[in-house]
Amino acid sequence: MKHLSFILGIFILLALINAEDKQFGKDLTLKEKTDVAAILQTPAEFVGKRVQIEGTIINVCETRGCWIDIAAAEGYDKIRVKVNDGEIVFPMEAKGKTAVVEGEVYTVTPANSCSGNCSEASKSEEVHQCPHEKEPAKIYQIKGSGAVIKL
């Protein structure tokens, strides 16, 4: 029994030694982190600004690894970090891990967006929005330049 405990202890020690952070893309340079919830509460204040966020990766692009969704520290808020295809490839095993990411906040106006209860036929094809909406819906994302994932 002593030998089994000793061997198990060595395996745990080796796993801890080999558990390291994995760098993706450019080095992180910002000293201060911004909360994901703060970005989503007042997104207009952050558009065009470079931010560093930290959170749990809750989803990874299964096709190309070109985006990750990062959860806010509390609640259900999340923000997508999108990178240029092939520049950074996030691994599927990153899901559930903690990441620190830097990049610029920007907006995406999805085609055929509709935040209300509109039928598909009632959407204006010219501006891709419901007739009763003044502006198309916006989604806020981060154009990722670098990330560190704690694998």
Secondary structure, 3 states (H helix, E strand, C coil): CHHHHHHHHHHHHHHHHHCCEEEEECCCCCCCCCCHHHHHHCHHHCECCEEEEEEEEEEECCCCCCEEEEECCCCCCEEEEECCCCCCCCCHHHCCCEEEEEEEEEEECCCCCCCCCCCHHHCECCCCECCCCCCCCCEEEEEEEEEEEEC
